[in-house]
Amino acid sequence: MPNRPDYSLLELASVREGDSVSTTLANSVAYAQHAEQLGYRRFWLAEHHNMEGISSSATSVLIGHIAGKTNRIRVGSGGVMLPNHPPLVIAEQFGTLESLYPGRIDLGLGRAPGTDPITARALRREGLGAEQFPEDVARLQQLLGPLQPDQPVKAIPGAGTRVPVWLLGSSLYSAQLAAMRGLPYAFAGHFAPRLYREALRVYRDNFQPSEQLSSPYAMLAVPAIPADSMDEAKLLATTSYQRILALFRGQPLWMRPPVESMEGLWNAGEKASVQDFLTLQLLGNADDLNRQLDELLGTIEVDELMFTIDIYDPAKRRHALDVLAQTQRS
């Protein structure tokens, strides 16, 4: 059997109902440390705002915290929502992180605000937002590159650090831009699976080599519930079902304990919407996951898989990494 792509993790620092943010972040650190011990390649944090139950809004701060509590695993953003920030600020933040943790920092960029329109305005970013995303990406790359003669605006720290820039997306737009700019690309299949095959194909077919990357490098993010049995995985998965249902209803996104049945908690339309959201979800024990991974990887070409694992109990969530690691052939 062929080797699997590299495995990585995406973290939202999800708050269990009744827990504090301090407890949540301590659990995130333990999760990252366990992932590092098992050989996972990256640990990325996602930027979201004004979402009760998600505590990764200060993304660069958390990246520094996780990097400081680990030793080898790459830590980065999945992603920084660039319309919310001046490129200079991000260059300074990630230049500082790269200076503190050399060779371990990734800068994944998205063009959505990661929040609702009212909160996006509250973030006070002047300009065209997503419409100027390509120009902002280019500016950010310039600020992280070598200083040029008579350069009027410098990122200090930042200049010369060449922090690896990734483009993230859930449509064909970012796939095309990543290909054109010669950047690595990550598709958000964990929440928007509809176009993953097309986006990955567009990226590879149109890739242009760059100073950062000589050949295409693609990542696919997928949700997973690894467990010791399929029955246990199905039970644990009800935590993610409840959270997605709350998202659709505009309710707080606290992580809630698993339930024996979702019947009575959702209607038929909501059930279908949640299942559509989780089209790519992997579920079960190592044998189950192997079969599902074989099926998925038989239809696409990716260099890396990034997993989101929504499990209520922190110890079971760490154990899920053990189960998943069994599927990574060496």
N, C-alpha and C positions, 0 to 999 in steps of 0.2 A: 504494500500500500504506500502511496506517496506521502511525503511529509506534509503537515499542515502549514499554512501561512503562520507568521508570527501572531501571537495573541496579545491583546492589550485591553485596557479597561477604561470606560467612561464613567465619571462620577458626578452626581448632582448634589452630593452631601444632603441626601433626603432625610427629613426629620420625622422620626416616629411620633405618632400622636401621643402627647404627654411628655415627650423628651425635651431637653433643652438643646440649644444650638451647640453649647460646649460639649455635651455628651455626644451629639451627632458628629462633631468634628473629631473627637477622640476616636470614635468608631471608624471614621474615614481613614485616619492615620493607621489604625490597626489593620484595616483592609488593604491599604497600600503596602504596608510592610509585609503582609502575608503574600501578596501578589509578587513582590520582589523576591521573596524566598523561593517561590515556585517558578521563577524565570519569566514572568510576564514582561513584555518589552516596554510598554508605556502606561502611564496613569494620567488621564486627561480630566480636566474639570470644565464644566459647562457654565457659561454666563447666563443667568436668568435674573429677572427683577420683578418685584412686587408679586411674588408667588409664595404664599404661606405653605411651608413644607419643603421648600428648596432653599438651601443656605449657601449656595456657591456664587452669590452675586459679586462679591469682591474677589474675582477669579485669580488675579495675579497675587493677591495676599495668600490665598490658599495654596497656590502653586509653590510659593516660597516655603510655606509651612510644611507641606508634604515632602518637598525636596530636602528640607532640613532634617526630617525624621526618617529618611531613607538614604541609601548609599549609592545604588547603581541604576535603578529604574529611571527611565526618562519621564519627566513630568511636564505637562503643558496644558494648553487651553483647547477645549473642544466644544466651542471655541470662544475667543473674544469676538464680540459682536461689534465690528469696526465702525458702523454708523454711529455708535454711542460715544466714540472716543476720538480725539485728535490723534493722528498718527504719531506725532511727537511724543505724546504721553505714553502710548503703548511702547514705542521704541525705547524710551527711558526705563520703563518698568521692566521690560523683558531684557534689555541690556544689563540692568542691574541683576536680574535673576541669573542670566548667563555668566556674569562676573562672579556671582556667589557659588554657582553650581555648574562649572564649565563642562560643556559637552552633554548636558542632561536636560536642556530646556527646549521645548517645541512651542511654536506659535501658530496655532490653528485659528483661522479667521472665517467668520461668517458675515453675511450682509443683511441679516434680519436684526431687528432690535432686541429679540429675546424677551419681549414683554408686550404689554398692551399699548395702544397709541397714546393714552394719557400719560403713562409712565415714561414712554419714549420722549415725550416733550419735557417731562420733568428732569430727564437726564441732561437737558440743556445743551445738546450738540447743535451748533449752528451749521447751516449748509443744506445740501440736497439729500443727505442720508444715503440710502442704498443706491441712489442714482450715481453717486460719485465713488462707489466702491472700487472700481478698477483703478481710478486715480489715487485713491487712498492706499491701496495695496502697493502701488508703484512707489508712492512717497515713503511708505513705511520701509520697503526694501532698501530704498536709497539711504534712509536714515540709519539702517542697521549695517550698511556697507561701509567701505573705506571712506574716510574723509577726503573730500575733493578740494582742490585749491580754491580759496576764496568762498568756500561754502558758507552762506550766511546763517543758516540754522543747523545746529549740530545736536545730536542726541548724546548727552554725556551723563552717565554711561549709555552705551548703545552703539555708537559708531565703531565699525570694525568687528563687531561681535558676530555678525552673520548668523543670527539665530535662525534656524530653519523655519521657513514660512510654509504653511499648508493652507489650501483652500478647502472649505467645508461647504456642503450643499445638499439640497434635497430635490433639485431640479437639474435640467440640462445646462442652465446658465453658468453655474460655477464649474461644471465639468469642462465646458468650452473655454472658460477663462483660464482655468488651471492648465489645460492643454496648451493654450496659446502662450502662456507665460512660462511654461516648463516647470511647474510646481507640483509637488505631491498633492493628491486629492483624496478626500474622505467623503463618502456618501452616507447620509443620515438615515440608514434603513431601519434604525430602531424606532423611528416615529413617522417616517414618510416613505414606505417601501415601494410605492407604485412604480417609480421610474428607475429603480436601481440598475437593472440590466442595461437599459438604454444609456444612462449616464456613464456607467463604467465603460461601455463600448465607445461612446463619443469621446471620452477622455483618451483612451488608448489610440483610437484611430486618428486623432488630431494632434497628438503630443508633439511639441517642438522642444528639442533639447535646450537647456539653459545653463548658466554658470552654476546654479544650485543643483541641477538634476540632469543627467545625461539620457536617462530612459524613464518611461512612465512608472510611477509608483502609486498604487491605488489601495485604499482601505475601505472596508465596508463595516459600518456599525450595525450590530444586530442585538436584539434582546434575547436573554437566555435565563432559564431557571434550571440549573443543574442540581440534582439531588441523588439520593441513594436508590430511589425507585421512581417509576413513572407516577405512581399514585401519590407519593409525597410531593413530587414536582407539581402535579396538578393542584394539590392543596396550596402549596406555597405561592403558586401563580395568582391566586385570587387576591393577593396583596396588590399586584400590579394592575389587575382588572379594576379594583376599587379606585386606584389612583387615576387611571385613565378615564374612568367614568366620572370622577370628580372634575377632571380637567374639562371634559365635554360639558359638564353642567355649570362650569364657572365657580366651583367650590374650592376650598383649601385643599392642598395636595399632600396632607399628612399621610405618612405610611401607616396603614391600619393592619391589624392582625389578620391572618388568613381565615377564611370561613369555609365551612363544609360545602356550602352551595351558594351560588350567586342568584339562585332563583328568588324572586321577590326584591332583589336589590337593583335589577335592571329590567328594562322591557326588551322586546325582541329587536327593535330598531337600535337601541343602545348596545345590545350584545353584538349585533352585526358590526357596528361601528368600532367597538373595542377590538373585535377579532380582526377587522381590516387593518387597524392601527398596528396590530401585532402579527401581521402576515408572516414575518421572518422569524418569529420567536422559536427558539430551540428549547426543548423540554424533555426532561427525563434523566436517566442515569447515563453512565459513560457509553454503554452500548447503544442506547437510544440516540444520544447526541452524535455518536459516530455515524450512524445511518443518516441522520438529518444533515450533518455536515457534508457527507459524501454527495448527497442529493444537491445541496446548495452549491458546493464547489464544482460540481460537474457541469454547471450552467454558466459560470462566470470565471473571470481571471482576476484574482486579487492577490496582493502581496501581504496583506495583513487583515486580521479581523479584530474589531474592537467591540467588546461585549458590555452591555448594560445589564446589571443583575439586580432586580428589585426583590429583595427578600427581607421580610420583617425582622427576623431574629439575627442580630449581628454575627453570632457564632455560626449559624447555619449559612449565612451569606459568605463567611470566610471558607467554610467547608465546601461551598459550591465551587470555589476556585480550585480546590483539590480535585473534585470530580471532573471539572472542565479540563484541568491540566492532564488528566489521563488520556484525553483524546488527541493530545499534541504528540504526534509520533516523532521519535528522534532517529 
